[in-house]
């Protein structure tokens, strides 16, 4: 659902202090000399381990702040559960996973809210600050390179675990990446002079890439073989094991997509991601610095394509 469009339909407009309105990864509001960044994200259980679900959900919620070049400061938890079917100890583990990850991010949990819900949900409303400049999805320029900081393919992996095809022990690399904060990736992005950024989550790689394109008025060329993908994902997708959101994401971008690739490869690129990496654009001459800085900070980095003038996404 397009919240930005719905708000416009009912006549909601931003005031003069709104620097970045709804529609980007987070909203930015100027309060005197301070830039406040706010976002909210809630997800259903992605793993069987409640502690890991809490940790992954928290990393996922914080990611929007990092994508804007901000630092998270405070958070409010939102937990939906069925009191008859979820034990108190399970809830405590979810919260413990969240609190541990917030401590790592030096972010204070101020409280939260619970509600009865037949389908469990957990997430955070996060407030951060931008020190200096902030990054949006609007700054991509033709000729720039496109960088990605985590592999894609978690949607199919999570589906595989839920259907009993995989065990959580089979996807330890993916779990490690899903619980990893994007704080250091954000630092690399900011220091490199990146001009546009988003985090890769539910819209899949192509969906989030398209958001950069349409807001920046540009296109992209992406090379499939350069995109990092978890090794089990292609086989799962060829077997039809992936979330329905992948097809919805493909519908979202299809009109602007130009490719001769096999359908399964496009599905990989549309697979919904949980707590993915940052996707950002930077000038070509910054590539060496980005690779060196990423290595120093322990951040994985891939160049997966480039920005073009033609307003389509070409996937080779």
C-alpha positions, 0 to 999 in steps of 0.5 A, a space after each residue: 500500500 502506498 502510504 505517501 499517496 494515501 496521505 496526499 489523497 486526504 490532503 495531508 501536507 508537510 510544514 516548512 520544517 519537514 525536510 524529507 516527507 513520507 515516501 523515503 526510508 524515513 522522515 526528516 524534521 528540522 527542530 531548530 538546529 537539529 535534524 530528527 529522523 523517524 521511522 517505523 517497521 514491523 515484521 512477522 516472525 522470520 525465524 523459529 528462535 524468538 531471540 533471533 526474531 527480536 534481534 532481526 526485527 530490531 536490526 531491520 527497524 534501525 536500518 531506515 535510519 542508517 540509510 538516511 545517514 542518521 544515528 538511531 537514538 531512541 526506540 519504542 517497541 510494538 508487539 502484537 501477539 495472541 495471549 492464548 498461544 504465545 507464552 510469556 517466556 517466548 515474549 521475553 526472548 523476543 524482547 531480549 533479542 531486541 534489547 541486546 541489538 539496541 544496546 549494540 546500536 547505542 539506542 535507548 528503548 523508551 517503552 512500547 505498546 502491545 496488542 492482541 493479534 492472531 498473527 505475531 508481529 514485532 517492530 520498532 518506531 525509531 527516532 534518530 538524528 542526522 549530524 551534518 548532511 542526510 541522504 535520500 533516494 533522490 540524488 543518483 546521477 548518470 555515470 555513478 556506480 551502484 553499491 550493495 552491502 549485503 547479499 539478497 535472497 533471504 525471502 526464499 531462505 525463510 520460506 524454506 525454513 518455514 516449509 521444513 526444507 531447510 533448518 535454521 542451522 543451514 542458513 547461519 550466514 544469512 542469519 548473521 547478516 540479518 542481525 548485523 546492523 547497517 551502522 558501519 555500512 552507513 559510515 562507509 556510505 556517508 564518508 564516500 560522498 554517496 548521493 542516494 541511498 536506500 536499504 534493501 528490504 521488502 520490495 526486493 533489490 529491484 523494487 528498491 532500485 526502482 525507488 531510487 530511479 523514479 525519485 532521482 529521474 534516472 535509470 540503472 544497469 544491473 549485472 545479475 552475475 555481480 549481485 551477491 546471492 545466498 547459495 541456497 536461494 537459486 535452487 529454492 526459487 527454481 523449485 517455486 519456494 519463495 514468498 508471494 511478495 516476489 511476484 508482487 515486487 515484479 509487478 511493481 517494476 515490470 513496466 520499467 524493466 528491460 531484460 532477457 534473463 530467465 524468469 527465476 533470475 528476475 525472481 531472485 532480484 525481486 525476492 523480499 529481503 529482511 534486514 538487508 544491506 544498503 544500496 547506494 550510489 557514488 562517483 566512480 572515482 570513489 570506488 577504491 576508497 569505498 572498497 578500502 574503507 569497507 575492508 577497514 570497517 569489516 563491511 562487505 561491498 559489491 559493485 552491482 551496476 551503474 546509473 544511466 540516463 534512460 529511465 529504465 532498469 536494464 538487467 544483464 
